[in-house]
Amino acid sequence: MTLKGLISRFGMLVSVIDIAFRSLKLGVYVRPAKYRKYTPEFARLVIGRDPTKGLTLTQDEAYTLCSSVYAVSGLEGAMAEFGVYKGASARLLCDLKRDKKIYLFDTFRGMPNRKISIKDHWRKDTHRDTDIESVRKYLGNYSGVYYVEGEFPDSCANHPELEQARYSFVHLDVDLYESTLEGLNYFYPKMLPGGRLVSHNYNLKDTDGGDTPGVKEAFKDYFEDDFIRVVEIAETQCIIIKAANST
């Protein structure tokens, strides 16, 4: 067998082992992630991620963010992320936002313990290993990035310019019932028709990354009879596209 053939077979073996491991861990078959939608530009963004900033956002979930930002590129509104942590997904959004403003909402000191309720399966004192200085440094090469530091939504009072802000894209990644409901109450009315809202960990259950039933419950309580608007998509995410007649 030629050297090229040996390398090819070794690559196939590694792929099979990876698929088997992930399938056993999740309890379902995981197919190789090779799709036409994964362009070289998208591959560059994914490969360029810093693993020290967190990799809980899967490849499919990263693609959802990318495709959504592309889809709303013709809208005038700003972008927002509520739940920034170390800035992993914010970095991806900054790479794609072009000249749009992006507002990043977080305590930058960890999850607020007082907002962890019986609706949430989450331990206290989590996500404390971050700070606003390190996130600013990580995103320092991007313009139009604005930080809203503190406990949401009270933190918004320190930024009067937000009263007039309208959004074309919003990413929620806060894991808790109360925080998710507060995010929906604040952002959804401010979204432009055609704008997109994506939530991470909408369907996360019993994994090393947590268990977040409160997120889904918050969406159900906010949309109530209009819950049909919420579309469950890849991995843990859901997405909503703001309709012209929505309030």
C-alpha positions in Angstrom: 0.0 0.0 0.0 1.3 3.5 -0.8 2.0 6.1 1.8 -1.0 8.2 0.5 -3.2 5.1 1.0 -2.0 4.6 4.6 -2.6 8.3 5.4 -6.1 8.0 4.0 -6.9 4.9 6.0 -5.5 6.5 9.2 -7.7 9.5 8.6 -10.7 7.3 8.2 -9.9 5.4 11.4 -9.6 8.6 13.4 -13.0 9.8 11.9 -14.7 6.5 12.8 -13.3 6.6 16.4 -14.5 10.2 16.8 -18.0 9.4 15.5 -18.2 6.4 17.7 -17.1 8.3 20.8 -19.5 11.2 20.3 -22.4 8.8 19.4 -21.9 6.8 22.6 -21.7 10.0 24.7 -24.9 11.4 23.3 -26.8 8.1 22.9 -27.6 8.8 19.2 -25.7 8.4 16.0 -23.6 11.5 15.1 -22.9 11.7 11.4 -19.7 13.4 10.1 -20.2 17.1 9.9 -19.5 17.7 6.2 -22.1 19.9 4.5 -22.1 22.3 1.6 -23.2 25.0 3.9 -19.8 24.9 5.7 -17.8 27.2 3.4 -14.1 27.8 3.7 -14.8 31.1 5.3 -16.9 29.4 8.0 -14.3 26.8 8.5 -11.7 29.6 9.1 -13.9 31.2 11.7 -14.5 27.9 13.6 -10.9 26.7 13.4 -9.7 30.1 14.6 -11.6 29.9 17.9 -9.6 30.0 21.1 -10.3 26.9 23.2 -9.5 28.7 26.4 -12.5 30.9 25.9 -14.9 27.9 25.8 -16.0 25.5 23.1 -19.6 24.6 24.3 -20.9 26.2 21.1 -20.9 23.3 18.6 -20.1 23.6 14.9 -23.7 23.5 14.0 -24.6 26.1 16.6 -21.8 28.3 15.4 -23.2 28.0 11.9 -26.7 29.1 13.1 -25.2 32.3 14.4 -23.2 32.9 11.2 -26.2 32.2 8.9 -28.5 34.4 11.0 -26.1 37.3 11.0 -25.8 37.0 7.2 -29.6 36.8 6.9 -30.1 40.1 8.7 -27.2 42.0 7.1 -29.7 44.1 5.2 -31.4 45.4 8.3 -30.3 48.6 10.0 -30.5 47.5 13.6 -27.7 46.7 16.0 -26.7 43.3 17.3 -26.7 42.1 20.9 -25.5 39.2 23.0 -26.8 38.6 26.5 -24.6 36.1 28.3 -21.0 36.7 27.1 -18.9 34.8 29.6 -15.3 34.8 28.1 -16.3 36.1 24.7 -16.2 33.0 22.5 -19.5 33.5 20.6 -19.1 37.3 20.8 -15.8 36.9 18.9 -17.6 34.9 16.2 -20.4 37.6 15.9 -17.8 40.4 15.8 -16.1 38.7 12.9 -19.3 38.8 10.9 -21.1 42.0 12.0 -19.3 44.4 9.5 -20.2 47.9 10.5 -23.1 47.1 12.8 -22.9 48.0 16.5 -22.9 45.1 18.9 -23.9 45.4 22.6 -22.5 42.8 25.0 -24.6 42.3 28.2 -23.1 40.4 31.1 -22.1 40.8 34.8 -18.6 39.7 33.6 -18.3 38.3 37.2 -20.4 35.1 36.8 -24.0 34.0 37.0 -26.1 35.9 39.5 -26.8 33.4 42.3 -30.1 35.1 43.3 -31.5 34.4 39.9 -31.0 30.6 40.1 -34.5 29.3 41.0 -36.2 25.9 41.4 -36.9 26.1 37.7 -33.2 25.7 37.0 -30.9 22.7 37.4 -27.8 24.8 38.0 -25.3 25.1 40.8 -24.3 28.4 42.3 -21.1 30.3 41.8 -20.6 29.4 38.2 -18.9 31.2 35.3 -16.9 33.2 37.7 -13.6 32.7 35.8 -14.0 35.7 33.6 -13.7 39.5 33.8 -14.5 42.4 31.5 -10.8 43.3 31.0 -10.0 39.9 29.5 -13.0 40.1 27.2 -12.1 43.6 26.1 -8.6 42.4 25.3 -9.9 39.4 23.4 -12.2 41.6 21.3 -9.9 44.5 21.2 -9.3 44.4 17.4 -13.0 45.1 16.6 -14.7 48.4 16.4 -18.3 49.2 17.3 -18.3 46.9 20.4 -20.1 48.2 23.5 -20.1 46.6 26.9 -23.1 46.7 29.3 -21.6 45.5 32.5 -23.7 44.5 35.5 -26.8 42.6 36.4 -29.3 42.8 33.6 -31.7 44.6 33.1 -30.6 47.1 35.8 -27.3 47.5 34.0 -29.2 49.1 31.0 -29.9 52.2 33.1 -26.2 53.2 32.9 -26.5 53.4 29.1 -29.3 55.8 28.1 -28.5 55.3 24.4 -30.0 51.9 24.7 -33.5 53.3 25.0 -33.6 54.1 21.3 -31.7 51.0 20.2 -33.3 48.5 17.8 -32.0 45.1 17.0 -31.6 43.0 13.9 -30.0 40.1 15.8 -30.0 39.0 19.4 -28.1 36.0 21.0 -29.3 34.8 24.4 -27.0 32.5 26.3 -27.9 32.9 30.0 -29.0 29.4 31.0 -31.6 30.5 33.7 -35.3 30.9 33.7 -35.4 34.4 35.1 -32.6 35.8 33.0 -34.0 34.3 29.8 -37.4 35.8 30.5 -35.9 39.2 31.3 -34.0 39.0 28.0 -37.1 38.2 26.0 -39.1 41.0 27.8 -36.3 43.5 27.0 -35.1 42.5 23.5 -38.0 41.0 21.6 -40.1 44.3 21.5 -37.0 46.1 20.3 -36.3 43.8 17.4 -36.9 44.9 13.9 -39.3 42.9 11.6 -37.2 40.2 10.0 -34.7 40.2 12.8 -33.6 37.0 14.4 -33.3 35.9 18.0 -31.3 32.8 18.8 -31.1 31.1 22.2 -28.3 28.8 23.3 -29.1 25.9 25.8 -32.8 25.9 25.0 -32.7 22.1 24.9 -29.7 21.3 27.0 -30.3 18.3 29.3 -28.1 16.4 31.7 -24.6 17.0 30.2 -21.3 18.1 31.4 -22.2 21.6 30.3 -25.3 21.8 32.5 -29.0 21.2 32.5 -31.2 24.2 31.6 -34.9 23.4 31.6 -35.6 27.0 32.8 -34.7 28.4 29.4 -37.4 26.5 27.5 -39.9 27.3 30.2 -39.1 31.0 29.9 -39.9 30.9 26.2 -43.2 29.1 26.8 -44.2 31.7 29.4 -43.2 34.7 27.3 -44.9 33.6 24.0 -47.8 31.6 25.6 -50.4 31.1 22.9 -47.9 32.3 20.3 -45.4 29.7 21.2 -45.5 28.3 17.6 -43.1 31.1 16.7 -40.3 29.3 18.5 -38.5 26.9 16.2 -36.2 24.2 17.7 -33.1 23.8 15.7 -29.7 22.1 15.8 -28.2 20.8 19.0 -29.4 23.0 22.0 -30.7 26.1 20.1 -34.0 27.6 19.2 -34.6 30.5 16.8 -37.3 33.1 16.3 -37.7 35.4 13.2 -39.6 38.6 14.1 -42.7 38.9 12.0 -43.9 42.2 10.7 -47.1 42.1 12.8 -45.3 41.0 16.0 -45.2 43.1 19.2 
